[in-house]
Amino acid sequence: MFNNPFLKKDPLLEAVKAAQADGDIRRAAENIVNEEFGVYSRKAVVREELSAYDARLEETYKSLKEGWEG
């Protein structure tokens, strides 16, 4: 907006933006995996399938993060 050379980037603001972006990616991954498993949240997953759910969530999160950044 303004090209003021005396203004510095706020590191706290940058950290908040990065955390928000990471949260958005995590929520998108959760929505995808919930739809695949046919549940509304992790709490509704059958105990025997929790490890598969968590593994799929991490896999989806990593692939979305690569796509988001790349």
C-alpha positions in Angstrom: 0.0 0.0 0.0 2.6 2.5 1.1 6.2 2.3 0.0 7.8 3.7 3.2 11.3 2.5 3.6 11.3 3.3 7.3 8.5 0.9 8.1 9.7 -2.6 9.1 7.8 -5.8 8.9 6.4 -6.8 12.2 7.7 -10.4 13.0 4.8 -11.0 15.3 2.3 -10.2 12.5 4.1 -12.4 10.1 4.0 -15.3 12.7 0.3 -14.8 13.2 -0.3 -14.9 9.4 1.7 -18.1 9.1 -0.2 -19.7 12.0 -3.5 -18.7 10.4 -2.5 -20.2 7.0 -1.3 -23.4 8.7 -4.7 -23.6 10.6 -6.6 -23.1 7.3 -4.6 -26.0 5.7 -5.2 -28.2 8.7 -9.0 -27.5 8.7 -9.1 -28.2 4.9 -7.3 -31.5 5.5 -9.7 -32.5 8.3 -12.7 -31.7 6.1 -11.4 -33.9 3.3 -10.5 -36.8 5.6 -13.8 -36.5 7.5 -15.7 -36.8 4.2 -13.6 -39.9 3.2 -14.4 -41.6 6.5 -18.0 -40.5 6.5 -17.8 -38.8 9.9 -18.3 -35.2 11.1 -15.2 -35.2 13.4 -12.4 -37.4 14.8 -14.5 -38.1 17.8 -17.0 -40.1 15.7 -14.3 -42.4 14.3 -14.4 -46.0 15.5 -11.5 -46.7 17.9 -10.1 -49.4 15.6 -9.8 -46.9 12.7 -8.2 -44.0 14.6 -4.7 -44.8 13.6 -5.8 -45.0 9.9 -7.7 -41.8 10.3 -4.6 -40.0 11.8 -2.3 -41.4 9.2 -4.6 -40.2 6.4 -5.0 -36.8 8.0 -1.2 -36.3 8.2 -0.8 -37.5 4.6 -3.5 -35.1 3.4 -2.2 -32.2 5.4 1.3 -32.6 4.0 0.1 -32.8 0.4 -2.1 -29.8 0.9 0.7 -27.8 2.5 3.1 -28.7 -0.4 0.4 -27.6 -2.9 -0.4 -24.4 -0.9 3.3 -23.3 -0.7 4.4 -24.6 -4.1 
